[in-house]
Amino acid sequence: MARVLLFGRLSDVAGWREREIESPFLSALRTRLAADDPGLGEALARPGVQVALDQVIVRGDAALNARTEVAFLPPMSGG
């Protein structure tokens, strides 16, 4: 199972910070999270939300395995 981490506002919306979830692809994981919690699905779809797989930012879909760490990161701001 992939280790799924939510940071910042995303964990506030979901009510959890870390879970183990089985999913073969990042796209399927997003779909499952949105189906389980529409509010989280909406938050993950917002512009600026980034995804890191094993601490590397990725864009698009990617295969996951039992040891993958998936971190959803809220939009960053600062100066």
N, C-alpha and C positions, 0 to 999 in steps of 0.2 A: 504494500500500500504506500502511496505517496504521502509524504508529510506536507500538509498544507498549512501555511502561515498567513495570517492576515495582520496588517499593521495599521496603526492610526485609526482614522474614521471607519475603515472597513471592518475592523474588529468590533468597533462600537455598534455598527449596524447589525452585524451578525450575532453579537452576543458571545462570541468565542474568539480565541486567538490562534489555537492550534488544533488540528484534527488529522487523523489518518484516514485517507479516502482512496479507494481503489478506482483507477481510471486509466485506460490505455493511452489517451491523448489529452493534451491541454484543452482542446476545444470541447471534448466530452466532459472534462472536469468542470469547465465553465457552465456548460449546459446543465449538468447535475446540480451545481451550486445554485443556479438561478431557479431550477425547478423546486428545490428544497426550500428556498428562501427568496421570493421575488424581489424583496427589498435589497438583498445582497446582490442579486443578479443585476439589478439596475445600477447599483453603486459600482460594480465591477466593469460595467459597460461605459461608464463616464469617461470623457476625454482625460488624458493624463495618467490614468491608472496603468502602472507598469507591472510586468511579471518577470520574476527572476527564477530561473531553474538552476539549482545548485549554485546560487549566488552570481549567476550571469544573466543579465537582462536579455530577454528574447522578445522577438516580434513574430506574430503569426503562430501557427500550430507547431507542436512538437510532441514526440513520443515520450511517455513517462514509464518508469519502472518502479519496482518496489522500494528502491532506495532514493528516488528523486525527491528533492526538497523544492516545493513550489511556494514561492512567496509573492503575494499580491501587495503591491506598494501603492499607497494613495498618491495623488498629484503632489509634487514637491513645490515649495515656494521658498523664497528667501532672497537675500541680496548679498 
